[in-house]
Amino acid sequence: MQLQLFNPNQCQQFGAEYKGLLYKEILPGLEDSQRAERQAIGALSTALAIAGDNHDHPDFSYLCRSLQNGGYSINDKVALIPAYRYATDPKTAPKVAHLKDLRQIQGFRNSQPMLADPEGDPLAAASSPNRLAAPLNFDDLSQGGRLTPHMAGRIGEDSVEGVLKRLGIEYQTQFIAPFIGWGKSKQSRVDFKVAAFNASPLERGFYLEVKWRNRQISADDNLTALLHNIEAWYDLPTLVLYDGEGAVREAYETVRHQMDQKRRKLGEKLLTVMTFNEFVLWAQTQLGQQGEAAA
């Protein structure tokens, strides 16, 4: 321990006084505190083991709440259980025998490429469980690997689903629609069918289609085809969420103009085309009082 090398001659004025305080009070107090903390965390480790190492077990949770209510910062102590076990495991104890404080041991443990018990922490089971898609570049966030269209679409749909869940809105995903659209060999699948609301035109519910673009293109034929299908086949009003890095600016206006020229105007079937941010704002403010239903 570095403090044991304290040299009073290095002090300008209070070397002798500091030496007395160090060896008579400071060091004994710190050592007593460390021993007491290890004892308490060791007992917590045993209690957790009794509960099958399940932090959410009701008995272990009750024990922690009782200590918390007694004024103890128990979560900080529970977080040091892995360090205590690392320091007392015969396989790993020699690596940290020179460290006295459990926080130092925790830091050392976390710096290791693999844990002694990788099953207890799957995120740390391998030194590099995740892989980069391309070299890191924070100067131009658009550079690097590109998502496949399927993955980009799933990210967009997952984002929308997160909003619907948070607001407690009933819906179905990948709804098999009662029609076969152009270019389809089987019944069409709609990204979301949202349940009915108590207002027109949503009294029978509505469809929500997500077009999430991760590649820049000059035109969006898929969006054109979707809008044509909505106008011709969809049996419920439909909202289209169109967003992503590769979304074509003014695409909706261009398609609508083209359809107007062909006298195939989009009627009431198409509610609107909006971005994800616009959808979040609209859902939060206009889809009823859903907050009480959402946990």
N, C-alpha and C positions, 0 to 999 in steps of 0.2 A: 504493500500500500504506500503510495507516494507520500502521504502525510507522515509516515514513520521516518522519512528522511529529512524532516524539518530541521533546519539549521538556524538557531537563534542569532547567529552572527550575521545572517543575511538581513536581519531587521535593522532599521535605523535607530529605533528607540525602545521598543517594547519586547525585545527578543526573549528575555528571561520570563516576563509575565506570560507571554503567549505560550512558551514551552510548558509552563506549569498548567495553564488551562488546557492545553492540548492533551497532555498525557494523564491528567487527573480527572478531567471532566468531559471534554469533547469526544475523544476516542472511546472511552467507556460508554458514554451515552449513545453514540452512534452504533457501537457493537451490540449493546443491549436492544436498541431499536430494531436492528437487522434480525437479531435472533428472535425477537418477539413477532416480527412480521412474518418470518419464515414459518414459525410455529402456527400462526393463525392461517396462513395460506396453505400450509400442509394439511390442516384440519379441513379447510374448504375443499382441497383436492380430494380428500377422503370422502367428504360428503357428496361431491360430484360423482365420484366413482361408484358410490352406493346407488346413485340414481342412474347408473348405466351411462355416465358421461353425457347425460341429456340435460343441457342447460334449461330446457323448457319443462322439465318434469315439475309437476305442481308442488311437490315437497321441497325440492331444491329452490324453486322460485319463492316459496313462502319463507324459507330460511333467509334468503337474500333480502326479501322485503322487510323482514323483522329487523335485521341488522341495519338496513337503510333507515328504517323508522327510528332506530335508536341513535341516529346521528352519525353512523359510520359510512364512509365512501366505499361501499362494498364492491361496486362494479369495478373500481380500480384494482381491488385485491383479486377478484375473480379473473380479471384479465391477465394476472401474473401466474395463474396456475400452470400454464404450459412452461413458463420459465422455471418454476419450482420443480416440475417433473423432469425437466431437462437437467437441472442441477443435481437431482437425486438419482437419476437413472445411471447405473454402473457403466453403461455403454457411452454415455455422453458427459458424465460428471467430470472426468479428467480435463476435458476441453475448457471448462469454466471454473476450475478449482481456484484460479487466481482472482476471480471476481467475487466480491462479497455482496453486492447489491443485486436484487432480483431484476431490477430494471436494466442493469448492465447485461445481465445474462439474457434477458429477453431480446435486447438489441443484438447480441452476439448470435443468438439462435436464429433470429430473423434474417441475419446476413448470410446464413449457410445456404448452399445451393439446394440441399435436400434435408428434410426433417428426419429425425430418428424414427418417427412414426408417421409416414406420409399418409396413411389412411385417415389419420385424425385431422388432416388439413389438405384436402384434395387440391386446393389452389397452389399449394407449395410443394406438391408431390414431385414436380419436375422443375428443373431450373429455368426452362423456357417453354411453358405450356402454350403460349400464344405465338403466332407468327405474323410478321409484317406482310402486308400486300405489296409494299414498295418501300424504298428508302424514305425515312422521315423527312418531311419538308413542311415547316411552319410558315414559310414565306409565301408560298402559293398553295393554298389548301386544295385546289382543284387538280393538282398534279399527283401522279401515283397510280396505283392499281384502280381498275374500274369494276364496279359491281356488275354481275350479270343482270339482265332485265328481270329475271324471276326474283333474285334477291332484292333488287331495288323495289320491286312491287311489294314484296313481303314486308319490307321495312315501312313502306308507306301505309300498308294495311294495318300493321301492328300499331303504328302511331295513332291511327284513327280508332282502332279498337280500344286503346288505352283511354282515350277521351270518353268513349261511350261507356266503358266500365266505370270510370270515375264518376260519371254523372248518373249512373244507375239506370241507363236507358236499355230497354230490352231489344235484342237484335239476334239475327242469325248470320253466320258467316258462310261464304261459298254456297249461297242459296240456289238450289236447282230450280230455275224459272220455268213457267209453263209455256215456253215458246222456244223456237229454234231460230236464232238470228241469222243474218247473212254471213256466209263463211263458216257456219257451224254445222257439224255433222250430227251432233247430239244436242240435247236441250242446253240452253245457255246457263252458265253459272254467274250469278251476280255476287260481287264482293261482299255486300251487306244488304240484308233486308231488315229494315228498322220497323219495329212494331208500331201499331196505330197510335195516333195522338188525337186529342179532343178538339181538333180544329181543321178546317178545310185549308189546303187540299191534302192534308196528311191523315184524314180520318180512316184510311185503310193502310196506313203506313207508307213508307217510301223506300226506294232502292238507293244505295250509295255505291258508286263505282269510283275506284281509286286508280288514277294513272300517274305513276311516280317515275319520272324520267331522270336517269343518271348520266345520260350521254347527250351531248349537244347535237341536235339535228336541225336541218333547215325547214323541215315540215313534219307534221305528225299525222301520218296516214291512219294510225290506230285510233287516234282521237276522232278523226273524221268518220271512220267506220263505226265507232261507238255511238256518236251522235246520230248517225243515220239509223242505226239499229234502235236507239231509244225512240226516235220519231216513228219508226215503222212497227215495232214489235212490243216494246215494254208495256206492261199492263199496270204499272204504278208510276207515279211521278218519281223522277230520278234526279239526284244531286250528284254531280261529278266533281271530285276533288282532283285537281290537276296541278302538280307541283314537282319540285326536284331541280337539281342543278341544270339538267338538260331540257327543262320545259321550254317550249317555243313561245316566245313573247307574242301576244296578240293572236295566238292560235285559235282560240274560241271565236273571236270576232271574224277571223278569216273564214272559218268553216261556216259560220252562220251566214256570212255574205254569199258564199258559194251556194248554199242551199236556197237562199232567197232568190238568187239568179235563176235557179232551176225550179222555182215555185214550190219548193218543199220546205216551207217554214217550220221551224221547231215550235210546236204548240205548247200546251200546258204540261206535257209530259216531262219536259226538262225544267227542273226548278231553277237551277243556275249552275255555273261552273265557278269554283272558287279555289283559292290556295289553302294550304293546311292552316296557316295562321288565321285566315278568314274563317275557316271552318271551326277552329277552336273558339274564336270570339262569338260566332253565331250560335254554336251549340251551348256555350255557357250562358248566353243571355236570352235565347229565344226558345229553347227546347223544354220549357216548363220548369217547375220547381222540383228538380230531380235530386237536389242535394241531400234531402232527408233519406232517400232510398239508398244512396251510396254510402258504404261504410268507410 
